[in-house]
Amino acid sequence: MAPRARARQNLQRRAGIVTAAVVLLALIFLLTGHWILFVIFGAAAVATVAAFLQLRKVR
């Protein structure tokens, strides 16, 4: 695998892990009744999912 492709794969993997962590954190806050924290982390989750989807489309 070329160095550029490996670096891109590592970047996508890290972005996916961060996205999953923020979404999971938002869901935990939703289920435990912390509404204000859910709104904050929910907005962050939406932004990270959008960024992750854009990252996957770029070639």
C-alpha positions in Angstrom: 0.0 0.0 0.0 1.3 3.4 -0.9 2.2 5.8 1.9 -0.5 8.3 0.9 -3.1 5.6 0.9 -2.0 4.3 4.3 -2.1 7.8 5.7 -5.6 8.3 4.3 -6.8 5.0 5.7 -5.4 5.9 9.2 -7.1 9.3 9.0 -10.5 7.7 8.1 -10.1 5.2 10.9 -9.4 7.9 13.5 -12.3 10.0 12.2 -14.6 7.0 12.4 -13.6 6.3 16.0 -14.1 9.9 17.0 -17.5 10.0 15.2 -18.6 6.8 17.0 -17.5 8.1 20.3 -19.3 11.4 20.1 -22.5 9.7 18.8 -22.3 7.2 21.6 -21.8 9.9 24.2 -24.8 11.8 22.9 -27.0 8.7 23.1 -25.9 8.0 26.6 -26.8 11.6 27.6 -30.2 11.2 25.9 -30.9 7.9 27.7 -29.9 9.2 31.1 -32.0 12.3 30.9 -29.3 14.9 30.7 -31.1 17.0 28.1 -28.8 20.0 27.9 -25.7 17.9 27.5 -27.6 15.8 24.9 -28.3 18.9 22.9 -24.7 20.0 23.0 -23.2 16.6 22.1 -26.0 15.9 19.7 -25.1 19.0 17.7 -21.4 17.9 17.8 -22.4 14.4 16.7 -24.3 15.8 13.7 -21.2 17.8 12.7 -18.8 14.9 13.1 -21.0 12.6 11.1 -21.3 15.1 8.3 -17.5 15.6 8.3 -16.9 11.9 8.3 -19.2 11.4 5.4 -17.5 14.2 3.5 -14.1 12.7 4.3 -15.2 9.3 2.8 -16.3 10.9 -0.5 -13.0 12.7 -1.2 -10.6 10.8 -3.4 
